[in-house]
Amino acid sequence: MKIIEEFIRRESSSGILLMWATFMALLFSNTFMAPFYESFLHIPVEIRIGALHLDKTIHHWVNDGLMAIFFLLVGLEVKREILEGDLSSPAQVALPGVAALGGMAVPALVYLAFNLDETLSVDGWAIPTATDIAFALGILSLLGNRVPVSLKIFLMALAILDDLGAIVIIALFYTAELSTLSIAVAGAALTVLVILNRLGVYKKAAYFIVGAILWVSVLKSGVHATLAGVALAFTIPLKARGEGGEMISPLKELEHDLHFWVAFFILPLFAFVNAGVDVTGISLEQMGGPVPMGILLGLFLGKQLGVFGFSWVAIRLGMAKLPEGASWRQFYGVSVLTGIGFTMSLFIASLAFKDASSFHYTDRLAILAGSFLSGTLGYLVLRGGRAP
């Protein structure tokens, strides 16, 4: 329970910081500071080691590099939860699993209802399927003890499964043309990582060195580089025997070490470089287009209908139980909060639409609007619910 409480506390604080980063991005991009903001995003950063040459802007280093560390943390959390946490038994995974399935399927269908015949925009179907756990828990933290801990744990488990679903979606649907040589190097690096795991190697430095090779090869392969973080995470041992023969957990140690940097540096920086939208150049007519409407309604209506609807059916059929101490109203409020897509939605949008200006930035604004509406309604519903 101590681990869960620390996770919730850090994610809640990170959510509040994300709000400030988003506000600053919007402020910079809609005032006289806009040229400085754009110049910052496009600062070139090069790394050259022999024949290896990586040349990307700050914006791309954040999305391809720092977000790989975020996905490393996600992978560590998923592995720990599956092996010994809230996803370690069928009974525990039933409700968040069904809710996550509905929370991904219904928003995707809502988006496709608007864009199925639009060849340029149909690739964005996964944008409204995500849930931003930091933002959602940040709002829950504003409600204090009005929300039972069981609902916070449910939201945590659902968001972790949501992230796992996003990882699968990125791997299957957002992969460019593949480089055979780079894939072969990545496969070799992954094989070495698995061997290190099987041999009981507990030194994290060994995994980082091979993981760096894995990241570069995946970056060059056409598969999105962030997936290297997930692959690395799955090879970090949950338990290993240290030098003195005592049992240690490299996975938990690394998860604890990374959490602060991801929550308070990487995610806020990601929000700052991706949430800047010049709203003065966007008209209401543009916001009524199929892409922004599919995203906005997918997040605001699709997520709550999918999560609450699928969960209601599962509970009525006896497949799962309502979280202990929670009312249906509170459960609905948390279901609405899952419509806060933000971080992962912005990330998937950057993969679906390589050129951020393809739809005049209406996709980003729709993500912000859908997340804002979901957060506001969810807060109001939970605020009016009974306190425990």
N, C-alpha and C positions, 0 to 999 in steps of 0.2 A: 504493500500500500504506500510505503514511503517513496518508492520509485514513481508510482503513479501520481502522487501529490506533487513531487518535484517536476515531473513532466508537465502537468497541468499548469503549475505556477510559471514555469519558463515559457510555455507556449502562449499563455495569457498575456504575459508581459511583452512577448514578441509581437503579438497581434496588435497591441496598442502602438508599438513602435512602427509597425507596418502602416498603420493609419497615418502617422506623422510623415513617413517616407513618401506615401502616396500623395498627401497634401502638398509636400514640398515639390514633388515632381510636377504636379498640376500647376502650382504657383510659378515655378521656373518656366514651364512651357507656355504660359499664357500671359507673361509680362515681358518687360524689356530685357529680362534675363534669358529669354528663349535662345538667342544666338550662342550664349555661353554654355547653356545646357546642351545644345546640339553639338557644339565643339567638344565638350567633355565626352559625349557618347562616342565620338568618332576619333578620339585620340588613338593613334596606332601604337601597338605594343608588339615587339618582335622577340622571338627566342630562336637562336641559331646555334646548333651543335653539329658541326661537320656538315653532312648533307641534309640533316634534319632542319627544316625551316618552318616555323609557325609564325604567321603574320596576321594578327587580328586586331580589331578595334576593342576599346574598353567594353562596349556593349556586347560584343561576341565573346570576349573572355569571361564576362560574368555569366552569360547564358550557356556557354559550352564548357567552361572551366569550373567556376565556383559552384554552378548548379550540379556538377558531377559530385561535389562534396555533399551537397544537400541530398542527392539521391543515394549516396553512400550511407548517410544517416538514416534515410528512409529504409534502405535495405537491412541495416542493422536492427531497426525497430521491428520490421516485419519478421525477421528471423527469430528474434527473441520472443516476440508475442506468440509465434507459432510453436516454438519449442517448449516454452514454460509460462506464457502469459495468458492474456485474455482471449487468445485464439487457439489455445492448445487442446481444446476438446470440442466435439460436435455441439454440445449443449451451449458452450460459451460463444461459439462462432455463428450459431443459427440466426439470431435476430440481426446482428450487424451485417452478416453475410447476405441475408435476404434484402435488407434495407439498402446495402451497397449496390446489389444487382439492380433493384428498382431505381436507385438514384443515378445509375449510369444509363440504363435502357430508356427510360421515359424522356429525359432531357435530349438524348440523341434523336429520338423519334420526333420530338417537338421541333428540333432544329431541321431535321430532314423534311418535315412537313412544309417548311418554308423554302428549302433549298434543293430538294431532290432533283429538280429539273435545271438547276444552275450549275453548269459544268465547272465554273471557276470557283465556286464557293462550297461545293458539296464536301470537300475535304475537311471543312471545319466542324464536322458533326460531333467530334469528341470534345470540343471546347467547353460546352456547358455541363460536361459529365463530372467535373472535379469538385472537390470540397477543400477549402483552405482551413486546416485544423487550427492554425495560429490565430487567424481572424475570428473564427467561431468561438474558440475558447476565450479569446480576449473579450468578446461580448458577454459570454457566460460569467466571466469574472466580475463584470459590472453589476451582476444580479446577486452576488453574495450567496447566502444560503437559501435563496428562493429556489434554486435548482439542486436536486439531490445528486450526490456523488455518482450514483448508479447511472444517471443520464450522461454525466460527463465521461464516464468510462465507455458507455455505449457510443458516444460521439467520437471518442478517441479510436475505438476499434473500427468503427465504420470508416473513418477518415484513412486509417492505415490500409484497410481493404480497398478503399477508393484509390489510394496511391499505387497499390499493387496492380489494380486494374489499369491505371494510367500507364504504368511501366509496360504492361503487356501491349496496350494500344500503341504506344510509341514504337515498340520493337516491331510490331506487325504492320502498322499502317503509315508510319512516318520515317521510313528508311529510304535513302536515295540509292542510286546505282552503286553496287558493291565493288570494292577492290579486292580481288582474290588474294594478293600478296598480304595486304593489311589484315584481312580476315584470318589468314593462316598464322600471322604473328600474334594476333589477338588470341586465337585458339591455343597457341603454344603457351602464351603467358597465363591464360586461364588454367591450363593443365598443370603448370608449375604451382599455381596458387592452391589448387586442389591437393597436389602432392604435399605441399607444406602443411596443409590442414590435416591430412591423414597421418603425417609423421609427428603431429602434435607440436609443431613449432609455435611458440607463443610470443616471440619477438615481433611486435607490430611493424618495426622497421623493415623486416624482410618482406612483409605483405605490401608495404608502401612502395618499395623499390620495384617489385614486379608489377604492382598496380599502376605505377606511373607508365611503364611500358605498355600495359594493357590500355590505358587511357589514350595514349598517343596513337596506338595502332587502331583503336576503335574510331578515334577522331578522323583518321585518314581513310577509314574503310567505307564510309557512306552510312554506317549505322550511327545513330546519334551518340555523342561521346558520353552523355550522362548515364547511359546504360552500363558503362564500365564501372561506375560507382556502385551500382546494384550488384553486378557480378562479383566485384571485390568484397562487398559486404557479406555475401552468402558464403564466402570461403573463410571468413574470420571465425576462429573457434569460439564457441560459447563457453567451453570449459577446457582447460589445459593444465598440465602439471608444471609448476615453476621450477626454478633452479634448486630450491630447497625441498622439493617434493610436495609442496603444498598446492592445493587446487586454486587456480585463479581463473578469471573470465576476461580474456582479451577483448571480447565483443562488448561487454558491459563497460569496461574501462574506456574503450574507444568511443562508444556511444555517449558516455558522460562527458568526455573531453570535447567532442565535436558539438554537443548540443548548444553550448553557449555561443560559439562562433557562428553556427548556422542561424540560431534564433536572433542574435543581436547584431550580426554583421552581414552575412550572406543574403538572407531573405530581405532585410530592409534595403540593401544595395540593389538587389534584383528589382524590388518594387520601384525604387527611385529611377532606374534606367529604363524600365518598361512601362511605367504608368503615366509617363508624360504625354498628354494628349492636348493638342491645341483645339480646345472646344469652340473657339471663335470662328474656326473655319468649317464647322460642321452644322448643317442645317437640319431642321426637323424632318424634312423630306428624305434626307440621306439616312437618318436614324430609323425611318420607316421601311428601309430596304430589307430584303430577305435575310441577309447575314446578321445585322444588328438585332432584328426582331427575333430571329431564331435563337441567338445567344441569350438575349435578355429574358425572353419567355422560357427558354430552356432552363436557365438558372432559377428564375423566380417562381415559375409554376411547375416546370418539369421535375426539378429536384424534390420539392415538397410532396408532389403527387406520387412520385416514384417511391421515395423513402417511406412516407406515411402509409400510402396505399398498399404496398407490398408487405410492410410490417403488420398492418391491420389484418390482412388476410392470413399471414403466417400465425399470428397470435390467436385469431379466431379458430383456425384449424388445429390448434394445439401444438404447432411445430416450434413455437417459441413463447416466451413470457414477457409481459411488460416489465421494464426495469423496476426493481424494488423501490417502493416509496414514490414512484412517479405517477402522475395522473395522465389521462389521455390528452388533456390540454397542454401539459408540459411536454409530452412526447411530440405533439404537433409543433410546438414552438421550436424544439430542437430540430425537427424535420425541416422547418423553414430555414433555419440557420445553415443547413447543408447547402443551400443555394449560394453561399458565399464561395465562389470559385476562386477568384482572384489569382494567387500565385501560380497554381497549376494550370488554370485556364489561360492566363497570359502566356505561360510557357508553351502550352499546346498550340495556341494561336500563332506563336512565333514559328512553329514547325509547319503548321498547316498553310500559313500565308507567309512565304519567305520574305516578300516585300511588305514591310509594315504599312506602307501607304496604299496597298492594293485596293482597300475599301475606304480610303480617306480616314483611316484610324477609327472608323465607326465600330470595328470589332472590339478594340480596346475600351472605347467608351461604353459599349454595351456590357462588357464584363464588369466594369466599374459600377454601372447603373444597376445591373441585375444583382450584384453582390450587395450594393447599398440597400436596395429594396428588401432583399432577403434578411439582411442584418437588422434593419429597422423593424420590419414586421415581426421577426422572430423575437427581438427584444421586447416589443410591446405585448406580444402574446404571453411570454414568460413573466413579464413584469406584472401582468394582471392575474397570473396564476396564483394558487395558494402557496404559502410558505410552509415548509415542513414543520 
